[in-house]
Amino acid sequence: MALRINGPALRTIRERTGLTTTDLVTHLENDHNIKVGIRHISNLERGAIGASPGLLKAIAAVLKIQQSAILADPQAERISA
């Protein structure tokens, strides 16, 4: 099951931590054994795709945030739809 990600929030948090997309991919691969490419992270940040629960957990760990900080708000989607 793919979880909807708040792409702009993910990008902002990643940038504020000083990580590039490449840095995030490297940490995910080396520290969490998750193989993703730069394009995958870019698609997440654009909101084009969702994330698996495992990927969400790993990204949150790398960025040292709560998972909820980068989850899309399902209520906001319902209101605008």
MOLINCOR-V212059 format. One record per residue. RES is the residue in one letter. SS is DSSP state (@ for helix, = for strand, . for the rest). PHI is phi as a letter, one per 30 degrees, with the letter a starting at -180 (999 if undefined). NEAR is the number of other ideal C-beta (glycine too) atoms within 8 Angstrom. Layout:
RES SS PHI NEAR
RES SS PHI NEAR
//
This chain:
M . 999 4
A . c 7
L = c 10
R . d 10
I = c 13
N . d 11
G @ e 11
P @ d 8
A @ d 9
L @ e 13
R @ d 9
T @ d 8
I @ d 12
R @ e 12
E @ d 8
R @ d 6
T . d 8
G . i 4
L . c 11
T . d 5
T @ d 11
T @ d 7
D @ d 8
L @ d 14
V @ e 12
T @ d 8
H @ d 11
L @ d 15
E @ d 11
N @ d 6
D @ c 9
H @ b 10
N . h 5
I . c 9
K . c 5
V . b 9
G . c 6
I @ e 8
R @ d 6
H @ d 9
I @ d 12
S @ d 9
N @ d 9
L @ d 14
E @ d 12
R @ d 7
G . i 10
A . d 6
I . b 7
G . c 8
A = b 11
S . d 9
P @ e 8
G @ d 7
L @ d 11
L @ e 14
K @ d 9
A @ d 12
I @ d 13
A @ d 13
A @ d 9
V @ d 12
L @ d 12
K . h 6
I . b 8
Q . d 5
Q @ e 9
S @ d 5
A @ d 9
I . b 14
L = d 11
A . d 9
D . d 7
P @ d 7
Q @ d 6
A @ d 8
E @ d 10
R @ d 7
I @ d 6
S @ d 5
A . d 4
//
